[in-house]
């Protein structure tokens, strides 16, 4: 057994059974070892940002890590944007980054780089293996680090000779640190604050946005009159008919301030205080209203669900009913030119129960988020770190975890070009993903930002930097070239027919929705 096989078998022993990879020369012994370790499913991505985004989606739905396989510093660098998003989502990921052999490190080969320096900003744990004899144990430590609550990114650097040299053992898994419970004093403090607040709100993030946590939060809201909120870009939210309704904070700062106007107590459950995405001239980025008390019930590394359960008991709300969303499908007209609202209406009307909606519709989708909120029960995944090019890759990981659920990806045409290669992996793995490209032929969100930041009037050169025309992107041809069945639609009826067909069939589809 060489180091690569020891590494793979130790990963499997620790519960890591899926690897998303884009390997190079330094990882060839890892690749070869895959044929000896049948328990590891390895999935090829044609760009590292697809690989890291897929690992993010896997972690969000599986609630355990996959591993990535990346080639040296440049390969890791290519995947940094979606590792940034994954870190903001608190997704558990184990990166395996190949490196030159230890004996090759001192001669400054062309691909030599500071891998630790590249990894550090997006990793909670970084370590370089120094011997094939230790690789299995290093893998177990990496998985342990990744599973640290609420989910962390661990990067293990694997010099090539530690993969090809002889190894001794398969490492046993190490214990994972469970989320810790909040103190009794914290529960009593927050309960007292809620009793005395005239207009409280509770901001939720993490596992509390799944059914169990939502039920506890719903009882508290019913008992105290508190509003239930989640971040604009919460990693995962279970919503739809029969589930407790949570308000999503708006995107723009002034809209957040207006939404929170009058709130005198904001209780944080696994969340941070709201701030604006960007700075704007003469506007504050701190979005907690003046005079509003901030109170932490649980930090992200603490057990938010048990904290909410204890708070229910402290308030005497255990027998209180709670409100849930009723199924309410929007009206839909089959006539007219397509726009973003009509796309969302058709998705809300026809997505199947228990679907996973991965949303990176950005400027097209913000205004229409509420349309799908009262549809059938579904999971909602979001772009957590703001680095576009996430959700098409995230959908790969979600589909690997949930092969029997329909994955619906809503993505702007500008965002989609960042991880276009996701389509190839979806086709190769026959994943049950329907991708809807909201093709407005530009970075439309930046039209607004030019005005909001007080930039000069948009001229010909500025216009050319935020438009996706001359030439227009042909999404149907791109999809066909990667083995995906695809159609372009411009009318309400055409989109509804294409979407219904995609929902009724297994496997990957793409719909290019040309919108005004």
For each residue, the residues with C-beta under 8 A, 3 or more apart:
1: 5 6 9 166 167 168
2: 5 6 29 33 132 163 164 165 166 167
3: 6 7 29 129 132 135 158 162 163 164 165 166 167
4: 7 8 29 30 32 33 135 163 164
5: 1 2 8 9 33 36 37 167
6: 1 2 3 9 10 132 135 136 139 167 168 169 170 171
7: 3 4 10 11 30 33 96 135 136 138 139 158 163
8: 4 5 11 12 30 33 34 37 40
9: 1 5 6 12 13 37 136 170
10: 6 7 13 14 135 136 137 139 140 170 171
11: 7 8 14 16 17 19 40 67 94 139 143
12: 8 9 15 16 17 37 39 40
13: 9 10 140 170 171 172 173
14: 10 11 139 140 143 144 171 173 174
15: 12 64 143 173
16: 11 12 19 64 65 66 67 94 143
17: 11 12 39 40 41
18: 40 41 42 43 58 66 67 400
19: 11 16 40 41 42 43 66 67 68 69 96
20: 42 43 45 50 51 52 54 55 58 66 67 68 69 396 397
21: 27 31 42 43 44 45 51 68 69 70
22: 44 45 46 47 48 50 51 69 70 71 75 78
23: 27 28 30 31 69 71 98
24: 27 71 72 75 98
25: 28 71 160
26: 71 72 98 99 100 101 158 159 160 163
27: 21 23 24 30 31 69 71 96 98 158 160 163
28: 23 25 31 32
29: 2 3 4 32 33 160 163 164
30: 4 7 8 23 27 33 34 69 96 98 158 163
31: 21 23 27 28 34 69
32: 4 28 29 35 36
33: 2 4 5 7 8 29 30 36 37
34: 8 30 31 37 40 42
35: 32
36: 5 32 33
37: 5 8 9 12 33 34 40
38:
39: 12 17
40: 8 11 12 17 18 19 34 37
41: 17 18 19 400
42: 18 19 20 21 34 69
43: 18 19 20 21 54 396 400 425 429
44: 21 22 425 428
45: 20 21 22 48 50 51 54 393 396 421 422 425
46: 22 50 421 424 425
47: 22 50 51 78 419 421
48: 22 45 51 52 68 70 71 75 76 77 78 79
49: 52 53 78 79 80 81 82 389 393 418 419
50: 20 22 45 46 47 53 54 82 392 393 396 419 421 422 425
51: 20 21 22 45 47 48 54 55 68 69 70 79 393
52: 20 48 49 55 56 68 70 79 80 81 82 83 86 93 95 393
53: 49 50 56 57 82 85 86 389 390 391 392 393 394 396 397 419 422
54: 20 43 45 50 51 57 58 66 393 394 396 397 400 422 425
55: 20 51 52 58 59 65 66 67 68 86 91 93 397
56: 52 53 59 60 82 83 85 86 89 91 93 390 393 394 397
57: 53 54 60 61 358 381 393 394 395 396 397 398 399 401
58: 18 20 54 55 61 62 65 66 397 398 400 401
59: 55 56 62 63 64 65 66 86 89 91 92 93 151 397
60: 56 57 63 89 91 235 236 381 394 397 398
61: 57 58 236 356 379 397 398 401 402
62: 58 59 66 401
63: 59 60 92 207
64: 15 16 59 92 147
65: 16 55 58 59 91 92 93 94 143 146 147 151 154
66: 16 18 19 20 54 55 58 59 62 93 94 397
67: 11 16 18 19 20 55 93 94 95 96
68: 19 20 21 48 51 52 55 79 93 94 95 96
69: 19 20 21 22 23 27 30 31 42 51 96 98
70: 21 22 48 51 52 75 76 78 79 95 96 97 98
71: 22 23 24 25 26 27 48 74 75 97 98
72: 24 26 75 76 97 98 99 100 111 113 115
73: 76 77 97 111 112 113 114 115 118
74: 71 77 78 111 113
75: 22 24 48 70 71 72 78 79 97 98
76: 48 70 72 73 79 80 95 97 115 118 119 155
77: 48 73 74 80 118
78: 22 47 48 49 70 74 75
79: 48 49 51 52 68 70 75 76 82 83
80: 49 52 76 77 83 84 118 121 122
81: 49 52 84 85 387 389 390 418
82: 49 50 52 53 56 79 85 86 387 389 390 393 419
83: 52 56 79 80 86 87 93 95 122 123 153
84: 80 81 87 88 121 122 385 387
85: 53 56 81 82 88 89 383 384 385 386 387 390
86: 52 53 55 56 59 82 83 89 91 93 122 153 384 385
87: 83 84 90 91 122 124 153 385
88: 84 85 233 235 384 385 386
89: 56 59 60 85 86 151 235 236 384 385
90: 87 150 151 152 206 235 300
91: 55 56 59 60 65 86 87 151 153 235
92: 59 63 64 65 146 147 151 152 153
93: 52 55 56 59 65 66 67 68 83 86 146 153 154
94: 11 16 65 66 67 68 139 142 143 146 154 155 156
95: 52 67 68 70 76 83 119 123 153 154 155 156
96: 7 19 27 30 67 68 69 70 156 158
97: 70 71 72 73 75 76 115 119 155 156 157 158
98: 23 24 26 27 30 69 70 71 72 75 157 158 159 160 163
99: 26 72 105 115 128 157 158 159 160
100: 26 72 104 105 109 111 112 159 160
101: 26 104 105 159 160 161
102: 105 130 159 161 162
103: 161
104: 100 101 107 109 160
105: 99 100 101 102 112 159
106:
107: 104
108: 112
109: 100 104 112
110:
111: 72 73 74 100
112: 73 100 105 108 109
113: 72 73 74 118
114: 73 117 118
115: 72 73 76 97 99 118 119 128 157
116: 119 120 126 128 157
117: 114 120
118: 73 76 77 80 113 114 115 121
119: 76 95 97 115 116 122 123 126 155 157
120: 116 117 123 126
121: 80 84 118
122: 80 83 84 86 87 119 153
123: 83 95 119 120 126 153 154 155
124: 87 145 148 152 153 154
125: 141 142 145 146 152 153 154 155
126: 116 119 120 123 154 155 157
127: 138 141 142 155 156 157
128: 99 115 116 156 157 159
129: 3 132 134 135 138 156 157 158 159 162
130: 102 134 159 162
131: 134 135 162 165
132: 2 3 6 129 135 161 162 163 164 165 166 167
133: 167 168
134: 129 130 131 137 138 162
135: 3 4 6 7 10 129 131 132 138 139 158 162 163 167
136: 6 7 9 10 139 140 167 169 170 171
137: 10 134 140 141 169 171
138: 7 127 129 134 135 141 142 156
139: 6 7 10 11 14 94 135 136 142 143 156 171
140: 10 13 14 136 137 143 144 171 172 173 174
141: 125 127 137 138 144 145 174
142: 94 125 127 138 139 145 146 154 155 156
143: 11 14 15 16 65 94 139 140 146 147 154 173 174
144: 14 140 141 147 148 173 174 175 176 177
145: 124 125 141 142 148 152 154
146: 65 92 93 94 125 142 143 151 152 153 154
147: 64 65 92 143 144 151 152 176 177
148: 124 144 145 151 152 176 177 301
149: 177 178 179 180 300 301 302 303
150: 90 179 206 207 270 300 301
151: 59 65 89 90 91 92 146 147 148
152: 90 92 124 125 145 146 147 148
153: 83 86 87 91 92 93 95 122 123 124 125 146
154: 65 93 94 95 123 124 125 126 142 143 145 146
155: 76 94 95 97 119 123 125 126 127 142
156: 94 95 96 97 127 128 129 138 139 142
157: 97 98 99 115 116 119 126 127 128 129
158: 3 7 26 27 30 96 97 98 99 129 135 162 163
159: 26 98 99 100 101 102 105 128 129 130 162 163
160: 25 26 27 29 98 99 100 101 104 163 164
161: 101 102 103 132 164 165
162: 3 102 129 130 131 132 134 135 158 159 165
163: 2 3 4 7 26 27 29 30 98 132 135 158 159 160
164: 2 3 4 29 132 160 161
165: 2 3 131 132 161 162
166: 1 2 3 132
167: 1 2 3 5 6 132 133 135 136
168: 1 6 133
169: 6 136 137
170: 6 9 10 13 136
171: 6 10 13 14 136 137 139 140
172: 13 140
173: 13 14 15 140 143 144
174: 14 140 141 143 144
175: 144
176: 144 147 148
177: 144 147 148 149
178: 149 303
179: 149 150 301 302 303 304
180: 149 301 302 303
181: 302 303 306 307
182: 186 187 297 298 302 303 306 307 310
183: 186 187
184: 187 188 310
185: 188 189
186: 182 183 189 190 296 297 298 307
187: 182 183 184 190 191 297 307 310 311 314
188: 184 185 191 192 314
189: 185 186 192 193 295
190: 186 187 193 194 267 295 297 311
191: 187 188 194 195 311 314 315
192: 188 189 195 196
193: 189 190 196 197 200 265 267 293 295
194: 190 191 197 200 220 224 226 265 267 311 315
195: 191 192 224 315
196: 192 193
197: 193 194 200 224 226 264 265 293
198: 264
199: 225 262 263 264 265
200: 193 194 197 224 225 226 227 263 264 265 266 267
201: 226 227 228 229 260 263 265 266 267
202: 217 220 221 226 227 228 229 266 267 269 297
203: 229 230 231 249 266 267 268 269 271 273 274
204: 208 209 213 217 228 229 230 234 246 269 270 271 304
205: 208 209 230 231 234 235 269 270 271 272 300
206: 90 150 209 235 269 270 271 300 304
207: 63 150 210 213 270 304 305
208: 204 205 213 214 216 217 269 270 304 305 308
209: 204 205 206 213 214 230 234 236 237 238 246
210: 207 213 214 236 238
211: 214 215 238 243
212: 215 216 305
213: 204 207 208 209 210 216 217 304 305 308
214: 208 209 210 211 217 218 238 243 244 246
215: 211 212 218 219 244 322
216: 208 212 213 219 220 305 308 309 311 312
217: 202 204 208 213 214 220 221 228 244 246 269 308
218: 214 215 221 222 228 244 322 323 324
219: 215 216 222 223 312 317 318 320 321 322
220: 194 202 216 217 223 224 226 308 311 312 315 317
221: 202 217 218 224 225 226 227 228 244 322 323
222: 218 219 317 320 321 322 323
223: 219 220 312 315 316 317 320
224: 194 195 197 200 220 221 315 317
225: 199 200 221
226: 194 197 200 201 202 220 221 267
227: 200 201 202 221 247 263
228: 201 202 204 217 218 221 244 245 246 247
229: 201 202 203 204 246 247 248 249
230: 203 204 205 209 234 237 246 247 248 249 271
231: 203 205 234 248 249 271 274
232: 248 249 250 251 382
233: 88 382 383 384 385 386
234: 204 205 209 230 231 237 248 382 384
235: 60 88 89 90 91 205 206 381 382 384
236: 60 61 89 209 210 379 380 381 382
237: 209 230 234 246 248 379 380 382
238: 209 210 211 214 243 377 378 379 380
239: 243 245 246 325 373 377 378 380
240: 243 325 327 373 374 375 376 377 378
241: 324 325 326 327 328 374 375 376 377
242: 324 325 327 377
243: 211 214 238 239 240 324 325 377
244: 214 215 217 218 221 228 322 323 324 325
245: 228 239 323 324 325 373
246: 204 209 214 217 228 229 230 237 239
247: 227 228 229 230 259
248: 229 230 231 232 234 237 369
249: 203 229 230 231 232 256 259 274
250: 232 255 256 259 366
251: 232 255 277 366
252: 255 256 276 452
253: 256 257 276 277 280 283 284 285 287
254: 257 258 283
255: 250 251 252 258 259
256: 249 250 252 253 259 260 274 276 287
257: 253 254 260 261 287 289
258: 254 255 261
259: 247 249 250 255 256
260: 201 256 257 263 266 274 287 288 289 292
261: 257 258 289
262: 199 289
263: 199 200 201 227 260 266 289 292
264: 197 198 199 200 291 292 293
265: 193 194 197 199 200 201 292 293 295
266: 200 201 202 203 260 263 273 288 292 293 294 295
267: 190 193 194 200 201 202 203 226 295 296 297
268: 203 271 272 273 294 295 296 297 298
269: 202 203 204 205 206 208 217 297 298 304 307 308
270: 150 204 205 206 207 208 298 299 300 302 304
271: 203 204 205 206 230 231 268 300
272: 205 268 275
273: 203 266 268 286 287 288 294
274: 203 231 249 256 260 287 288
275: 272 285 286 287
276: 252 253 256 279 280 283 284 285 287
277: 251 253 386
278: 285 449 453
279: 276 283 285
280: 253 276 283 285 452 453 454
281: 453 454
282:
283: 253 254 276 279 280
284: 253 276 287
285: 253 275 276 278 279 280
286: 273 275
287: 253 256 257 260 273 274 275 276 284
288: 260 266 273 274 292 294
289: 257 260 261 262 263 292
290:
291: 264
292: 260 263 264 265 266 288 289
293: 193 197 264 265 266
294: 266 268 273 288
295: 189 190 193 265 266 267 268
296: 186 267 268 299
297: 182 186 187 190 202 267 268 269 304 307 308 311
298: 182 186 268 269 270 302 303 304 307
299: 270 296 302
300: 90 149 150 205 206 270 271
301: 148 149 150 179 180
302: 149 179 180 181 182 270 298 299 307
303: 149 178 179 180 181 182 298 306 307
304: 179 204 206 207 208 213 269 270 297 298 307 308
305: 207 208 212 213 216 308 309
306: 181 182 303 309 310
307: 181 182 186 187 269 297 298 302 303 304 310 311
308: 208 213 216 217 220 269 297 304 305 311 312
309: 216 305 306 312 313
310: 182 184 187 306 307 313 314
311: 187 190 191 194 216 220 297 307 308 314 315
312: 216 219 220 223 308 309 315 317 318
313: 309 310 316 317 318
314: 187 188 191 310 311
315: 191 194 195 220 223 224 311 312
316: 223 313
317: 219 220 222 223 224 312 313 320
318: 219 312 313
319:
320: 219 222 223 317
321: 219 222
322: 215 218 219 221 222 244
323: 218 221 222 244 245
324: 218 241 242 243 244 245
325: 239 240 241 242 243 244 245 328 373 374
326: 241 374
327: 240 241 242 374 375 376
328: 241 325 374
329: 348 349 374 375
330: 344 345 348 349 371
331: 345
332: 342 345 346 349 492 496
333: 336 342 492
334: 492 493 496
335: 491 492 493
336: 333 342 491 492
337: 490 491 492 516
338: 342 343 489 490 491 492 494 495 513 514 515 516
339: 342 343 515 516
340: 343 344 361 364 365 367 368 438 440 515
341: 344 345 367 368 371
342: 332 333 336 338 339 345 346 492 495
343: 338 339 340 346 347 364 410 436 438 495 513 515
344: 330 340 341 347 348 365 368 371 372
345: 330 331 332 341 342 348 349 371
346: 332 342 343 349 350 492 495 496 499
347: 343 344 350 351 357 371 372 375 408 410 436 499
348: 329 330 344 345 351 371 372 374 375
349: 329 330 332 345 346 375
350: 346 347 496 499 500 503
351: 347 348 355 357 372 375 376 378 406 408 503
352: 355 376 406 503
353: 376 377 378
354: 376 377 378 379 405
355: 351 352 376 378 379 405 406 407 408
356: 61 378 379 381 395 398 402 405 406 407 408
357: 347 351 372 378 379 380 381 408 410
358: 57 381 391 392 394 395 398 407 408 409 410
359: 365 369 380 381 382 383 391 410
360: 383 388 390 391 392 409 410 411 412 415
361: 340 364 365 366 410 411 412 438
362: 365 366 383 388 412 414 415 444 445
363: 366 412 440 444 445 448
364: 340 343 361 368 412 438 440 444 515
365: 340 344 359 361 362 368 369 410 438
366: 250 251 361 362 363 369
367: 340 341
368: 340 341 344 364 365 371 372
369: 248 359 365 366 372 373
370: 373 374
371: 330 341 344 345 347 348 368
372: 344 347 348 351 357 368 369 375 378 380
373: 239 240 245 325 369 370
374: 240 241 325 326 327 328 329 348 370
375: 240 241 327 329 347 348 349 351 372 378
376: 240 241 327 351 352 353 354 355
377: 238 239 240 241 242 243 353 354
378: 238 239 240 351 353 354 355 356 357 372 375
379: 61 236 237 238 354 355 356 357
380: 236 237 238 239 357 359 372
381: 57 60 235 236 356 357 358 359 391 394 398
382: 232 233 234 235 236 237 359
383: 85 233 359 360 362 386 387 388 390 391
384: 85 86 88 89 233 234 235 390
385: 84 85 86 87 88 89 233 390
386: 85 88 233 277 383
387: 81 82 84 85 383 390
388: 360 362 383 412 414 415 418
389: 49 53 81 82 392 393 415 416 417 418 419
390: 53 56 81 82 85 360 383 384 385 387 393 394 415 419
391: 53 358 359 360 381 383 394 395 409 410 411 415
392: 50 53 358 360 389 395 396 409 411 415 416 419 420 422 423 435
393: 45 49 50 51 52 53 54 56 57 82 389 390 396 397 419 422
394: 53 54 56 57 60 358 381 390 391 397 398
395: 57 356 358 391 392 398 399 407 409 422 426 431 433 435
396: 20 43 45 50 53 54 57 392 393 399 400 422 425 426 429 431 433
397: 20 53 54 55 56 57 58 59 60 61 66 393 394 400 401
398: 57 58 60 61 356 358 381 394 395 401 402 407
399: 57 395 396 402 403 405 407 426 429 431 432 433
400: 18 41 43 54 58 396 397 403 429 431
401: 57 58 61 62 397 398
402: 61 356 398 399 405 407
403: 399 400 431 432
404: 432
405: 354 355 356 399 402 432
406: 351 352 355 356 432 434 503
407: 355 356 358 395 398 399 402 431 432 433 434
408: 347 351 355 356 357 358 433 434 436
409: 358 360 391 392 395 433 434 435 436
410: 343 347 357 358 359 360 361 365 391 436 438
411: 360 361 391 392 415 416 435 436 437 438
412: 360 361 362 363 364 388 415 416 437 438 440 444
413: 416 417 437 438 439 440 441 468 473 475
414: 362 388 417 442 443 468
415: 360 362 388 389 390 391 392 411 412 418
416: 389 392 411 412 413 419 420 435 437 475
417: 389 413 414 420 473
418: 49 81 388 389 415
419: 47 49 50 53 82 389 390 392 393 416 422
420: 392 416 417 423 478
421: 45 46 47 50 424 425 482
422: 45 50 53 54 392 393 395 396 419 425 426
423: 392 420 426 427 435 478 479 482 483 484 508 510
424: 46 421 427 428 482 483
425: 43 44 45 46 50 54 396 421 422 428 429 431
426: 395 396 399 422 423 429 431 433 435 484 508
427: 423 424 430 482 483 484 508
428: 44 424 425 483
429: 43 396 399 400 425 426
430: 427 506 507 508
431: 395 396 399 400 403 407 425 426 507 508
432: 399 403 404 405 406 407 506 507 508
433: 395 396 399 407 408 409 426 508 509
434: 406 407 408 409 499 502 503 508 509 510 511
435: 392 395 409 411 416 423 426 479 484 508 509 510 511
436: 343 347 408 409 410 411 499 510 511 513
437: 411 412 413 416 475 510 511 512 513
438: 340 343 361 364 365 410 411 412 413 513 515
439: 413 473 475 512 513 514 515
440: 340 363 364 412 413 444 515 516
441: 413 467 468 469 472
442: 414 446 447 466 467 468 469
443: 414 446 447 466 467 468
444: 362 363 364 412 440 447 448 466
445: 362 363 448 449
446: 442 443 449 450 466
447: 442 443 444 450 451 458 466
448: 363 444 445 451 452
449: 278 445 446 452 453
450: 446 447 453 455 458 462 466
451: 447 448 454 455
452: 252 280 448 449
453: 278 280 281 449 450
454: 280 281 451
455: 450 451 458 462
456: 459 462
457:
458: 447 450 455 462 463
459: 456 462 463
460: 463 464
461: 464 465
462: 450 455 456 458 459 465 466
463: 458 459 460 466 467
464: 460 461 467
465: 461 462
466: 442 443 444 446 447 450 462 463
467: 441 442 443 463 464 470
468: 413 414 441 442 443 472 473
469: 441 442 472
470: 467
471:
472: 441 468 469
473: 413 417 439 468 478
474: 477 478
475: 413 416 437 439 478 479 486 488 510 512
476: 479 480 486 487 488 510 512
477: 474 480 481
478: 420 423 473 474 475 481 482
479: 423 435 475 476 482 484 485 486 510 512
480: 476 477 483 484 485 486
481: 477 478
482: 421 423 424 427 478 479
483: 423 424 427 428 480
484: 423 426 427 435 479 480 508 509 510
485: 479 480 507 508 509 510
486: 475 476 479 480 509 510 511 512
487: 476 494 498 510 511 512
488: 475 476 511 512 514
489: 338 494 495 497 498 511 512 513 514
490: 337 338 494 514
491: 335 336 337 338 494 495
492: 332 333 334 335 336 337 338 342 346 495 496
493: 334 335 496 497
494: 338 487 489 490 491 497 498
495: 338 342 343 346 489 491 492 498 499 511 513
496: 332 334 346 350 492 493 499 500
497: 489 493 494 500 501
498: 487 489 494 495 501 502 511
499: 346 347 350 434 436 495 496 502 503 511
500: 350 496 497 503 504
501: 497 498 504 505 509
502: 434 498 499 505 509 511
503: 350 351 352 406 434 499 500
504: 500 501
505: 501 502 509
506: 430 432
507: 430 431 432 485
508: 423 426 427 430 431 432 433 434 435 484 485
509: 433 434 435 484 485 486 501 502 505
510: 423 434 435 436 437 475 476 479 484 485 486 487
511: 434 435 436 437 486 487 488 489 495 498 499 502
512: 437 439 475 476 479 486 487 488 489
513: 338 343 436 437 438 439 489 495
514: 338 439 488 489 490
515: 338 339 340 343 364 438 439 440
516: 337 338 339 440
